[in-house]
């Protein structure tokens, strides 16, 4: 289903999208995205990440 704001009448299935992404990754190789430095985190975000870490999780 195409977005309601889209001018394109055609949509793309999730399977087709997945194949397209896999094809592009194969052509380009694995791109390492840098992680967010976290310098501007809110207090609530810091607390959330600490709680995740306390239960053994890794964000």
DRENBATOR-381738 format. One line per 10 residues: number of its first residue (from 1); their letters; for each residue x, y, z of N, C-alpha, C. Coordinates in pm, 1 decimal. Atoms other than C-alpha are relative to their C-alpha. Layout:
N
NUM) a) X Y Z X Y Z X Y Z | ...;
//
This chain:
59
1) xxxxxxxxxx) 84.2 -117.5 0.0 0.0 0.0 0.0 88.8 124.0 0.0 | -75.9 -124.5 7.4 140.3 337.8 -96.0 -49.6 96.3 108.0 | 39.3 -100.8 -97.6 137.3 624.5 152.2 -108.7 89.1 -57.9 | 106.5 -87.7 46.9 -163.8 851.4 131.5 56.4 130.6 -54.1 | -60.6 -123.7 48.0 70.3 1145.4 77.1 86.1 -22.3 -123.4 | -84.0 33.0 115.1 255.5 964.7 -200.9 -75.5 24.0 -129.9 | 60.9 -18.9 131.3 190.3 1054.6 -563.3 8.3 -126.1 -84.5 | -17.3 124.0 73.7 292.4 706.8 -675.7 -117.9 -93.4 26.6 | 113.4 90.0 -21.0 -0.4 468.5 -732.0 44.0 -140.4 42.1 | -44.3 135.9 -30.4 216.6 162.0 -670.6 63.6 -5.6 138.3;
11) xxxxxxxxxx) -61.7 22.9 -129.4 324.2 22.5 -337.6 108.3 -105.0 -13.8 | -104.7 101.5 2.2 600.0 -218.6 -244.0 -23.9 -93.5 117.7 | 19.0 95.8 -108.5 559.5 -536.9 -44.3 125.2 -3.1 87.2 | -112.7 9.0 -91.6 781.0 -596.9 256.1 104.5 -97.2 -53.3 | -93.7 97.0 57.5 934.9 -899.3 82.2 82.6 64.5 -111.0 | -71.7 -68.8 108.0 1024.8 -688.4 -223.4 98.5 101.6 56.3 | -87.8 -98.1 -62.8 1168.3 -417.9 -1.6 122.5 -68.9 59.5 | -110.3 75.2 -58.7 1379.8 -674.8 183.9 98.7 -47.7 -104.8 | -87.4 44.1 108.7 1514.6 -812.6 -143.0 79.0 117.4 -55.8 | -66.1 -119.6 51.1 1595.3 -461.2 -262.4 112.4 44.3 94.1;
21) xxxxxxxxxx) -101.5 -38.0 -98.5 1782.3 -380.9 59.1 117.0 -97.5 -4.9 | -106.2 101.3 5.5 1976.1 -709.3 40.8 86.1 18.6 -124.4 | -72.8 -22.6 125.2 2071.8 -637.2 -320.6 92.5 121.0 12.6 | -81.1 -121.5 -17.2 2194.7 -287.6 -232.3 115.6 -23.4 96.2 | -107.7 29.9 -95.4 2393.0 -414.8 66.3 108.0 -84.4 -65.7 | -96.9 83.8 69.9 2556.1 -675.4 -155.1 86.5 84.3 -93.4 | -74.5 -86.2 92.0 2656.1 -407.2 -407.2 95.1 93.3 75.4 | -76.4 -102.3 -71.3 2780.6 -154.3 -150.1 88.8 -54.9 110.1 | -71.9 53.3 -115.2 2914.6 -381.8 119.8 -66.5 47.0 127.8 | 57.5 -37.1 -128.7 2839.8 -346.3 487.6 51.7 137.7 39.9;
31) xxxxxxxxxx) -36.4 -136.6 -36.5 2837.6 19.9 586.4 -9.9 12.6 152.0 | -1.8 -16.8 -145.6 2939.5 84.0 946.8 -46.2 141.3 33.8 | 52.8 -129.5 -40.2 2725.9 363.7 1084.1 55.2 35.1 137.8 | -50.9 -38.4 -131.9 2880.5 559.5 1372.8 -114.6 11.0 100.3 | 101.5 -9.5 -104.1 2691.1 540.7 1698.5 -10.9 143.8 48.1 | 24.6 -131.0 -57.6 2540.5 847.4 1856.9 89.4 16.4 122.9 | -91.3 -22.4 -112.3 2787.8 999.8 2104.2 -73.9 9.8 133.2 | 79.2 -7.0 -122.6 2508.9 1053.6 2357.6 26.5 122.7 84.9 | -33.8 -119.0 -78.3 2627.6 1398.1 2462.8 -121.4 84.4 36.6 | 116.2 -84.9 -25.8 2278.5 1552.6 2453.3 -119.7 -81.1 49.4;
41) xxxxxxxxxx) 108.6 84.5 -49.4 2074.1 1282.5 2627.1 -75.3 69.1 112.9 | 82.4 -52.8 -109.0 1785.8 1381.2 2849.9 18.7 -88.0 123.4 | -9.8 76.8 -124.3 1774.7 1269.1 3212.7 -81.9 -128.3 -8.7 | 84.3 118.9 9.8 1491.3 1029.5 3129.8 64.2 -106.1 -89.0 | -68.1 95.2 88.1 1691.5 869.5 2848.0 116.9 -65.3 73.1 | -111.0 54.3 -78.6 1993.6 827.4 3076.0 -52.5 -103.1 99.8 | 59.6 92.5 -96.6 1769.4 663.3 3337.9 -47.6 -127.3 -69.2 | 46.5 116.4 74.9 1615.2 432.7 3077.0 116.3 -90.7 -37.7 | -115.8 79.9 39.5 1954.6 318.9 2948.3 65.1 -66.5 121.1 | -54.9 58.5 -122.5 2076.5 263.2 3305.4 -85.7 -118.0 45.6;
51) xxxxxxxxx) 90.1 108.5 -39.6 1768.6 50.7 3382.3 17.2 -121.0 -91.6 | -23.0 109.5 94.8 1825.8 -155.8 3067.5 129.4 -72.4 34.1 | -129.4 59.3 -34.2 2188.3 -210.7 3166.2 -7.7 -78.3 131.2 | 12.6 65.9 -130.6 2089.7 -305.2 3524.4 -64.9 -137.4 -9.3 | 63.8 131.4 15.8 1875.3 -594.8 3400.2 76.4 -88.2 -97.6 | -85.2 82.4 85.4 2156.1 -720.4 3179.4 -15.9 24.7 -148.1 | 20.5 -30.8 141.0 2047.1 -562.2 2854.4 111.2 85.5 -56.4 | -96.8 -83.8 69.5 2259.0 -390.2 2598.5 -74.1 73.9 -109.8 | 73.0 -77.6 99.1 2106.0 -110.5 2399.2 80.5 7.8 -124.0;
//
